[in-house]
């Protein structure tokens, strides 16, 4: 259950970040609102990066064999 919640949190943060980017790119926000959106976006970016770093560590642990860590390239779409 915790894994699903972490995935949902990451997905929500990423979606929120995309909405902020769209609002900023629209050019319709005041300077004050733009700065507030930018600040919120920085926080979301840090949250997403932390989640990705944690996922990378989990992958490394799963690939660990004995005392030796074996890193392999990750191919998100093996049919591409």
N, CA, C and O of each residue as an XYZ file, in Angstrom:
320
protein
N       0.819     -1.194      0.000
C       0.000      0.000      0.000
C       0.864      1.260      0.000
O       0.542      2.237     -0.676
N       1.971      1.236      0.765
C       2.850      2.408      0.836
C       3.457      2.701     -0.532
O       3.628      3.862     -0.902
N       3.783      1.647     -1.284
C       4.368      1.834     -2.609
C       3.379      2.534     -3.536
O       3.765      3.413     -4.306
N       2.112      2.148     -3.466
C       1.090      2.755     -4.306
C       0.892      4.224     -3.927
O       0.728      5.074     -4.803
N       0.907      4.526     -2.624
C       0.758      5.903     -2.159
C       1.924      6.764     -2.646
O       1.719      7.895     -3.086
N       3.141      6.232     -2.568
C       4.311      6.977     -3.028
C       4.211      7.259     -4.522
O       4.564      8.347     -4.978
N       3.725      6.273     -5.286
C       3.557      6.461     -6.723
C       2.503      7.518     -6.996
O       2.686      8.370     -7.865
N       1.399      7.471     -6.258
C       0.341      8.453     -6.448
C       0.829      9.853     -6.072
O       0.512     10.824     -6.758
N       1.598      9.959     -4.985
C       2.143     11.250     -4.580
C       3.067     11.804     -5.661
O       3.015     12.993     -5.974
N       3.902     10.954     -6.225
C       4.807     11.381     -7.285
C       4.009     11.835     -8.502
O       4.282     12.893     -9.070
N       3.037     11.044     -8.895
C       2.221     11.377    -10.062
C       1.459     12.680     -9.845
O       1.360     13.499    -10.759
N       0.923     12.878     -8.647
C       0.196     14.104     -8.347
C       1.142     15.307     -8.365
O       0.808     16.354     -8.918
N       2.307     15.156     -7.767
C       3.294     16.247     -7.763
C       3.701     16.601     -9.184
O       3.831     17.777     -9.525
N       3.900     15.584    -10.011
C       4.295     15.826    -11.397
C       3.176     16.530    -12.169
O       3.438     17.438    -12.957
N       1.934     16.111    -11.942
C       0.793     16.751    -12.607
C       0.640     18.194    -12.133
O       0.373     19.090    -12.934
N       0.808     18.415    -10.830
C       0.726     19.776    -10.294
C       1.826     20.658    -10.882
O       1.599     21.825    -11.203
N       3.002     20.091    -11.017
C       4.120     20.841    -11.596
C       3.824     21.216    -13.047
O       4.117     22.334    -13.471
N       3.251     20.296    -13.801
C       2.903     20.573    -15.191
C       1.872     21.705    -15.280
O       1.968     22.567    -16.153
N       0.898     21.698    -14.386
C      -0.106     22.763    -14.382
C       0.528     24.111    -14.061
O       0.174     25.130    -14.654
N       1.471     24.108    -13.115
C       2.166     25.357    -12.780
C       2.948     25.888    -13.975
O       2.939     27.089    -14.246
N       3.616     25.001    -14.680
C       4.388     25.404    -15.856
C       3.459     26.009    -16.904
O       3.774     27.038    -17.501
N       2.328     25.375    -17.121
C       1.367     25.892    -18.102
C       0.863     27.277    -17.703
O       0.726     28.163    -18.547
N       0.587     27.458    -16.405
C       0.128     28.776    -15.935
C       1.218     29.830    -16.123
O       0.941     30.953    -16.543
N       2.455     29.457    -15.809
C       3.558     30.404    -15.967
C       3.791     30.747    -17.444
O       4.053     31.900    -17.790
N       3.693     29.741    -18.298
C       3.922     29.965    -19.728
C       2.806     30.761    -20.385
O       3.002     31.342    -21.452
N       1.639     30.791    -19.757
C       0.517     31.523    -20.346
C       0.782     33.026    -20.384
O       0.251     33.737    -21.238
N       1.602     33.499    -19.457
C       1.923     34.917    -19.413
C       0.815     35.785    -18.834
O       0.889     37.011    -18.918
N      -0.197     35.183    -18.258
C      -1.333     35.928    -17.746
C      -1.260     36.201    -16.246
O      -2.149     36.850    -15.696
N      -0.218     35.717    -15.580
C      -0.088     35.900    -14.140
C       0.638     37.202    -13.826
O       1.488     37.661    -14.589
N       0.286     37.780    -12.691
C       1.029     38.953    -12.225
C       2.413     38.494    -11.771
O       2.663     37.297    -11.626
N       3.290     39.439    -11.553
C       4.632     39.109    -11.091
C       4.560     38.377     -9.755
O       5.257     37.384     -9.549
N       3.723     38.863     -8.856
C       3.587     38.238     -7.540
C       3.077     36.799     -7.660
O       3.597     35.897     -7.002
N       2.065     36.590     -8.497
C       1.528     35.238     -8.695
C       2.555     34.339     -9.386
O       2.659     33.154     -9.072
N       3.307     34.904    -10.320
C       4.343     34.134    -11.003
C       5.412     33.667    -10.021
O       5.858     32.521    -10.074
N       5.818     34.563     -9.127
C       6.821     34.187     -8.130
C       6.286     33.115     -7.176
O       7.018     32.202     -6.796
N       5.027     33.226     -6.795
C       4.423     32.223     -5.920
C       4.366     30.862     -6.619
O       4.660     29.834     -6.008
N       3.991     30.858     -7.888
C       3.950     29.618     -8.664
C       5.349     29.034     -8.826
O       5.543     27.822     -8.726
N       6.315     29.905     -9.075
C       7.690     29.454     -9.232
C       8.186     28.808     -7.939
O       8.818     27.752     -7.969
N       7.896     29.447     -6.807
C       8.316     28.909     -5.515
C       7.665     27.543     -5.265
O       8.325     26.611     -4.806
N       6.388     27.435     -5.566
C       5.687     26.167     -5.400
C       6.285     25.111     -6.338
O       6.437     23.950     -5.960
N       6.618     25.522     -7.548
C       7.212     24.607     -8.518
C       8.568     24.078     -8.071
O       8.892     22.912     -8.297
N       9.358     24.936     -7.438
C      10.653     24.496     -6.922
C      10.448     23.414     -5.866
O      11.166     22.414     -5.855
N       9.477     23.606     -4.986
C       9.182     22.596     -3.973
C       8.734     21.282     -4.585
O       9.171     20.213     -4.160
N       7.862     21.359     -5.585
C       7.391     20.145     -6.257
C       8.530     19.442     -6.988
O       8.606     18.213     -6.999
N       9.411     20.226     -7.597
C      10.559     19.653     -8.302
C      11.453     18.894     -7.325
O      11.922     17.796     -7.627
N      11.685     19.480     -6.163
C      12.506     18.808     -5.147
C      11.835     17.524     -4.663
O      12.503     16.509     -4.465
N      10.526     17.569     -4.475
C       9.795     16.366     -4.050
C       9.914     15.261     -5.103
O      10.166     14.103     -4.772
N       9.732     15.628     -6.365
C       9.811     14.647     -7.449
C      11.224     14.072     -7.552
O      11.393     12.867     -7.739
N      12.233     14.929     -7.431
C      13.617     14.465     -7.518
C      13.935     13.519     -6.368
O      14.622     12.516     -6.563
N      13.445     13.824     -5.181
C      13.670     12.943     -4.033
C      13.020     11.583     -4.268
O      13.608     10.551     -3.947
N      11.810     11.576     -4.827
C      11.123     10.313     -5.115
C      11.888      9.515     -6.165
O      11.996      8.293     -6.056
N      12.420     10.195     -7.179
C      13.200      9.503     -8.206
C      14.506      8.955     -7.639
O      14.914      7.846     -7.982
N      15.160      9.723     -6.775
C      16.392      9.251     -6.133
C      16.119      8.015     -5.280
O      16.904      7.067     -5.274
N      15.001      8.036     -4.563
C      14.630      6.896     -3.732
C      14.352      5.666     -4.601
O      14.761      4.556     -4.261
N      13.669      5.863     -5.699
C      13.387      4.748     -6.611
C      14.679      4.185     -7.184
O      14.825      2.969     -7.316
N      15.618      5.066     -7.524
C      16.906      4.610     -8.055
C      17.650      3.762     -7.019
O      18.251      2.744     -7.362
N      17.606      4.182     -5.758
C      18.259      3.414     -4.700
C      17.607      2.037     -4.547
O      18.301      1.043     -4.332
N      16.295      1.978     -4.655
C      15.604      0.692     -4.553
C      16.011     -0.233     -5.689
O      16.199     -1.432     -5.485
N      16.148      0.327     -6.890
C      16.568     -0.481     -8.040
C      17.971     -1.012     -7.814
O      18.249     -2.175     -8.108
N      18.860     -0.172     -7.294
C      20.228     -0.618     -7.027
C      20.252     -1.747     -6.008
O      21.009     -2.706     -6.156
N      19.426     -1.635     -4.977
C      19.361     -2.685     -3.968
C      18.851     -3.978     -4.587
O      19.365     -5.056     -4.286
N      17.856     -3.881     -5.439
C      17.304     -5.070     -6.077
C      18.300     -5.741     -7.011
O      18.254     -6.957     -7.199
N      19.194     -4.964     -7.595
C      20.191     -5.523     -8.509
C      21.433     -6.034     -7.788
O      22.286     -6.685     -8.393
N      21.532     -5.739     -6.499
C      22.709     -6.132     -5.735
C      22.765     -7.651     -5.624
O      21.775     -8.304     -5.296
N      23.935     -8.190     -5.902
C      24.134     -9.630     -5.790
C      25.330     -9.861     -4.883
O      26.456     -9.490     -5.213
N      25.076    -10.472     -3.748
C      26.159    -10.703     -2.791
C      26.674     -9.379     -2.279
O      25.892     -8.520     -1.872
N      27.986     -9.206     -2.296
C      28.612     -7.973     -1.843
C      28.885     -7.020     -2.996
O      29.382     -5.914     -2.787
N      28.569     -7.434     -4.183
C      28.893     -6.642     -5.370
C      27.631     -6.039     -5.977
O      26.644     -6.736     -6.210
N      27.678     -4.754     -6.224
C      26.556     -4.073     -6.849
C      26.755     -4.111     -8.357
O      27.812     -3.746     -8.872
N      25.731     -4.553     -9.040
C      25.808     -4.658    -10.491
C      24.791     -3.690    -11.085
O      23.586     -3.938    -11.034
N      25.286     -2.577    -11.654
C      24.390     -1.605    -12.268
C      24.185     -1.978    -13.729
O      25.107     -2.417    -14.417
N      22.954     -1.793    -14.179
C      22.615     -2.072    -15.567
C      21.853     -0.882    -16.116
O      21.124     -0.224    -15.373
N      22.001     -0.591    -17.392
C      21.222      0.520    -17.976
C      19.743      0.184    -17.925
O      19.338     -0.968    -18.080
N      18.952      1.219    -17.705
C      17.502      1.066    -17.623
C      16.878      1.484    -18.935
O      17.097      2.599    -19.409
N      16.106      0.598    -19.519
C      15.400      0.875    -20.753
C      13.913      0.871    -20.443
O      13.306     -0.188    -20.285
N      13.319      2.079    -20.354
C      11.916      2.203    -19.971
C      10.990      1.566    -20.992
O       9.929      1.059    -20.627
N      11.367      1.582    -22.255
C      10.521      1.019    -23.298
C      11.370      0.062    -24.128
O      11.960      0.475    -25.126
N      11.441     -1.198    -23.737
C      12.322     -2.134    -24.433
C      11.919     -2.393    -25.881
O      12.721     -2.928    -26.645
N      10.699     -2.029    -26.283
C      10.274     -2.267    -27.651
C      10.528     -1.060    -28.561
O      10.229     -1.109    -29.754
N      11.070      0.006    -28.007
C      11.327      1.211    -28.798
C      12.604      1.077    -29.589
O      12.981      1.997    -30.314
